[in-house]
């Protein structure tokens, strides 16, 4: 006997699974925070840059912001390229 679509239950229908997922995300985020905190505490450590641009103050912040903006513009262009008419599947 197979279940109908109305009787199907999915993994995230169970509140206990949502709690596990939430706790898992928090654990992963905490683990990823460790290198950032280490870098914060080692701010007074003299790092040797590979390229001259890395010596500019806040270089990585500007690099990330410019990359983010470029990502948005590329996504907007791809949307115009890939978008279909409203009645495409009719």
N, C-alpha and C positions, 0 to 999 in steps of 0.2 A: 504494500500500500504506500503510495507516494503522497507527500504533503502538497497541498495547494499553495498558491502564492500567499493566501491570507494566513495560513498556519505556519509559514516559514519564520524562523527566528534567525537573526544574524548575530554575529559575534559581538557587535557593539550595542545590541539590544539589552544585554545584561549589564546592570550598573557596576557590578564587581569588575568586569573587564575594562570599563571606562576608567575606574580607579587605578587599575594596574597600568593601563596605558599612560595615564597622567603621571603616576609615580615614576614610570620608566623614562618619560620625557624629562622629568625633573632630575633624575639621576644622570642622564646623558648631558643635560645642560650644566649640571654641577661639575662633571668631569671635564667638560670643555672650558669651564671657567678657570680651572687650575692654571693652565699656561698663561692666561691673560693676567691673573693675579701675580704669577711669577714674574712676568714681564713688567708689571707695574712696580713691583718691589725692586727689580733690577734696573730701574730707570737711570740710576746713577752709575751703572756699569758702562764702560766705554765699549761700544759696539763698533766693529770695523765694517764699513759699508763696502759692498762690492762695486757699486756704481756711484758716480758723483751726485746723481739726483737724490740718493738716499740720505744725503747729508742735509737736505733742505728740511727746515722745521715743519712738522706735521705733514710730511710727504705722503705717508701711507694713508692718512685721512683724505687728503685731496685725491690721491690715486683711486681710492675706493669710491668717493663721491662721483668722480668723473666716469668711472666704470659703470656705476649705477645709472647715471643719466644716459650714457650710451646704450646700455641694455634696454632702457625704456624706449628710446627712439628706434632701436632695431626692432623691438617687439611691435611698436606701432606700425612700422613699415611692413612687417610680416603679416600683421592683421589685415592691412589693406590688400596685400598680395593674395592671401589665402581665404579671405572672407567670401562667402557665397550669398546669393540673393535669399531673401526671406522665404520664398516658395521653391527653393532649390530641390527639396525632396518630394514635392507634390507632383 
